[in-house]
Amino acid sequence: MKLPGGLDLESMMQQAQAMQEQMGREMKQMTVEAAAGGGAVTVTMRGDFEVVAIKFSPDVVKDGDVEMLQDLTVAALNEARRKVEESLKGKLGGMLPPGMM
């Protein structure tokens, strides 16, 4: 379907779908790492928000402070999510018109 000005809507939709598929592949390949408590808890998360690893420092485990360990884990997960969102925003920002994100 040709739009005024010679724009081909079907072609644009195909390009958008291809870009979306490429972005999905890139986000699955990307990983971020975030830590809390000075490295006491470290989380590795893929760009599609899947957590692939959580590491606990032996020192934080042997202290037996479960509540602190839980808090540090939540903090590290949230930081990893923030990093993924920031990366996604950077990638999308380059493809969208100004003000769309």
Backbone as CSV, one residue per row, in Angstrom:
resi,resn,N_x,N_y,N_z,CA_x,CA_y,CA_z,C_x,C_y,C_z
1,MET,0.852,-1.179,0.000,0.000,0.000,0.000,0.893,1.236,0.000
2,LYS,0.708,2.030,-1.007,1.492,3.263,-1.121,0.760,4.396,-0.418
3,LEU,1.508,5.118,0.376,0.977,6.287,1.068,1.405,7.537,0.314
4,PRO,0.753,8.656,0.608,1.183,9.913,-0.027,2.675,10.134,0.197
5,GLY,3.325,10.599,-0.788,4.763,10.838,-0.705,5.572,9.625,-1.120
6,GLY,4.906,8.560,-1.583,5.609,7.380,-2.068,6.020,6.393,-0.987
7,LEU,5.528,6.578,0.232,5.874,5.645,1.306,5.111,4.337,1.134
8,ASP,5.813,3.232,1.270,5.221,1.903,1.128,4.993,1.330,2.528
9,LEU,3.742,1.288,2.970,3.401,0.852,4.320,3.817,-0.596,4.569
10,GLU,3.604,-1.471,3.610,3.964,-2.884,3.774,5.467,-3.050,3.969
11,SER,6.225,-2.334,3.168,7.679,-2.392,3.281,8.140,-1.862,4.646
12,MET,7.521,-0.782,5.086,7.873,-0.217,6.396,7.562,-1.202,7.514
13,MET,6.441,-1.910,7.426,6.058,-2.888,8.441,7.036,-4.061,8.450
14,GLN,7.472,-4.499,7.278,8.445,-5.586,7.192,9.775,-5.165,7.806
15,GLN,10.195,-3.941,7.543,11.434,-3.433,8.119,11.326,-3.342,9.636
16,ALA,10.178,-2.873,10.127,9.969,-2.753,11.568,9.999,-4.129,12.225
17,GLN,9.388,-5.127,11.597,9.397,-6.475,12.152,10.811,-7.043,12.168
18,ALA,11.555,-6.826,11.114,12.937,-7.305,11.053,13.779,-6.648,12.145
19,MET,13.578,-5.351,12.350,14.317,-4.640,13.401,13.944,-5.188,14.782
20,GLN,12.666,-5.477,14.991,12.208,-6.010,16.268,12.827,-7.386,16.519
21,GLU,12.859,-8.233,15.517,13.462,-9.558,15.658,14.947,-9.453,15.956
22,GLN,15.638,-8.549,15.265,17.070,-8.338,15.501,17.306,-7.849,16.925
23,MET,16.483,-6.910,17.392,16.614,-6.390,18.744,16.394,-7.510,19.759
24,GLY,15.412,-8.362,19.518,15.155,-9.486,20.417,16.358,-10.404,20.518
25,ARG,16.986,-10.692,19.385,18.196,-11.540,19.397,19.328,-10.859,20.157
26,GLU,19.509,-9.567,19.922,20.575,-8.833,20.608,20.346,-8.795,22.120
27,MET,19.109,-8.591,22.521,18.819,-8.499,23.955,19.030,-9.842,24.640
28,LYS,18.739,-10.952,23.962,18.983,-12.274,24.555,20.477,-12.547,24.691
29,GLN,21.276,-11.990,23.795,22.721,-12.208,23.830,23.407,-11.290,24.841
30,MET,22.816,-10.132,25.094,23.412,-9.168,26.018,23.232,-9.645,27.460
31,THR,24.232,-9.434,28.280,24.097,-9.687,29.709,24.616,-8.480,30.471
32,VAL,24.018,-8.257,31.632,24.502,-7.221,32.533,24.782,-7.885,33.874
33,GLU,25.668,-7.276,34.615,25.987,-7.762,35.947,25.811,-6.603,36.916
34,ALA,25.167,-6.893,38.031,24.952,-5.867,39.045,25.240,-6.479,40.405
35,ALA,25.803,-5.652,41.296,26.162,-6.135,42.624,25.564,-5.231,43.684
36,ALA,25.413,-5.790,44.861,24.948,-5.031,46.017,25.812,-5.422,47.210
37,GLY,25.870,-4.523,48.175,26.653,-4.802,49.375,28.133,-4.932,49.094
38,GLY,28.628,-4.114,48.179,30.056,-4.169,47.858,30.484,-5.491,47.250
39,GLY,29.574,-6.127,46.531,29.897,-7.400,45.881,29.456,-8.612,46.681
40,ALA,28.751,-8.387,47.773,28.270,-9.513,48.581,27.279,-10.360,47.795
41,VAL,26.473,-9.710,46.955,25.532,-10.405,46.075,25.716,-9.845,44.670
42,THR,25.887,-10.739,43.718,26.041,-10.339,42.325,25.022,-11.087,41.479
43,VAL,24.343,-10.344,40.603,23.318,-10.906,39.727,23.752,-10.707,38.282
44,THR,23.590,-11.737,37.473,23.796,-11.646,36.036,22.433,-11.842,35.379
45,MET,22.062,-10.876,34.532,20.747,-10.884,33.894,20.920,-10.666,32.398
46,ARG,20.136,-11.417,31.612,20.134,-11.218,30.164,19.291,-10.004,29.812
47,GLY,19.450,-9.559,28.601,18.711,-8.404,28.122,17.215,-8.620,28.003
48,ASP,16.775,-9.875,28.058,15.340,-10.159,28.051,14.819,-10.353,29.479
49,PHE,15.605,-9.871,30.456,15.267,-9.863,31.883,15.313,-11.244,32.536
50,GLU,15.905,-12.235,31.887,16.046,-13.542,32.515,17.314,-13.536,33.375
51,VAL,17.158,-13.922,34.634,18.292,-14.013,35.541,19.020,-15.312,35.220
52,VAL,20.321,-15.205,34.939,21.093,-16.397,34.580,22.043,-16.828,35.682
53,ALA,22.299,-15.933,36.660,23.177,-16.322,37.767,23.003,-15.367,38.946
54,ILE,23.114,-15.940,40.121,23.189,-15.158,41.358,24.350,-15.738,42.159
55,LYS,25.257,-14.862,42.566,26.424,-15.299,43.342,26.407,-14.599,44.698
56,PHE,26.685,-15.376,45.733,26.769,-14.840,47.088,28.202,-14.958,47.581
57,SER,28.692,-13.902,48.183,30.008,-13.945,48.789,29.952,-14.927,49.963
58,PRO,30.966,-15.764,50.131,30.971,-16.701,51.268,30.829,-15.981,52.612
59,ASP,31.361,-14.772,52.702,31.281,-14.037,53.966,29.845,-13.692,54.340
60,VAL,29.045,-13.295,53.358,27.668,-12.900,53.662,26.816,-14.123,54.016
61,VAL,27.172,-15.275,53.492,26.417,-16.491,53.790,26.753,-17.001,55.190
62,LYS,28.030,-16.977,55.554,28.415,-17.540,56.851,27.959,-16.677,58.026
63,ASP,27.649,-15.403,57.760,27.136,-14.551,58.826,25.750,-14.993,59.275
64,GLY,25.013,-15.654,58.385,23.696,-16.167,58.741,22.611,-15.118,58.833
65,ASP,22.874,-13.908,58.373,21.866,-12.844,58.408,20.990,-12.961,57.159
66,VAL,19.954,-13.778,57.262,19.089,-14.066,56.126,18.398,-12.806,55.617
67,GLU,17.932,-11.968,56.505,17.223,-10.753,56.092,18.138,-9.840,55.276
68,MET,19.376,-9.691,55.691,20.315,-8.862,54.939,20.577,-9.479,53.567
69,LEU,20.735,-10.789,53.523,20.978,-11.473,52.257,19.796,-11.276,51.308
70,GLN,18.587,-11.349,51.832,17.405,-11.118,51.017,17.381,-9.690,50.485
71,ASP,17.661,-8.728,51.355,17.665,-7.321,50.941,18.721,-7.055,49.867
72,LEU,19.903,-7.626,50.047,20.971,-7.434,49.062,20.617,-8.090,47.728
73,THR,19.954,-9.233,47.780,19.549,-9.917,46.551,18.532,-9.082,45.790
74,VAL,17.553,-8.546,46.495,16.553,-7.681,45.851,17.230,-6.448,45.253
75,ALA,18.148,-5.854,45.982,18.848,-4.664,45.487,19.649,-4.986,44.220
76,ALA,20.338,-6.115,44.210,21.130,-6.493,43.035,20.225,-6.797,41.836
77,LEU,19.102,-7.473,42.082,18.153,-7.754,40.997,17.588,-6.465,40.415
78,ASN,17.230,-5.537,41.275,16.680,-4.263,40.792,17.713,-3.464,40.001
79,GLU,18.955,-3.510,40.442,20.014,-2.793,39.718,20.254,-3.437,38.350
80,ALA,20.210,-4.761,38.289,20.375,-5.450,37.002,19.228,-5.083,36.063
81,ARG,18.006,-5.060,36.572,16.848,-4.676,35.766,17.011,-3.250,35.235
82,ARG,17.479,-2.352,36.104,17.687,-0.960,35.700,18.716,-0.875,34.571
83,LYS,19.784,-1.663,34.679,20.823,-1.658,33.644,20.287,-2.177,32.311
84,VAL,19.472,-3.235,32.368,18.889,-3.764,31.134,17.971,-2.719,30.512
85,GLU,17.129,-2.093,31.330,16.214,-1.071,30.812,16.976,0.100,30.208
86,GLU,18.069,0.482,30.846,18.889,1.586,30.334,19.488,1.222,28.970
87,SER,19.954,-0.005,28.855,20.520,-0.463,27.588,19.447,-0.522,26.506
88,LEU,18.287,-1.036,26.867,17.179,-1.117,25.917,16.750,0.269,25.475
89,LYS,16.675,1.178,26.417,16.292,2.552,26.102,17.309,3.180,25.138
90,GLY,18.593,2.900,25.371,19.631,3.421,24.479,19.500,2.865,23.070
91,LYS,19.196,1.574,22.970,19.045,0.961,21.646,17.786,1.465,20.952
92,LEU,16.689,1.513,21.665,15.433,1.974,21.077,15.473,3.458,20.763
93,GLY,16.137,4.210,21.616,16.206,5.645,21.426,16.802,6.029,20.095
94,GLY,17.721,5.217,19.601,18.334,5.497,18.312,17.434,5.197,17.132
95,MET,16.365,4.426,17.381,15.487,4.039,16.290,14.179,4.825,16.270
96,LEU,13.860,5.479,17.375,12.588,6.179,17.486,12.755,7.679,17.242
97,PRO,11.696,8.300,16.779,11.749,9.763,16.621,11.906,10.431,17.994
98,PRO,12.485,11.619,18.058,12.667,12.313,19.339,11.343,12.450,20.095
99,GLY,11.413,12.260,21.402,10.241,12.404,22.254,9.385,11.162,22.383
100,MET,9.744,10.078,21.688,8.937,8.857,21.738,9.301,7.966,22.915
101,MET,10.377,8.275,23.620,10.772,7.413,24.736,11.095,8.233,25.931
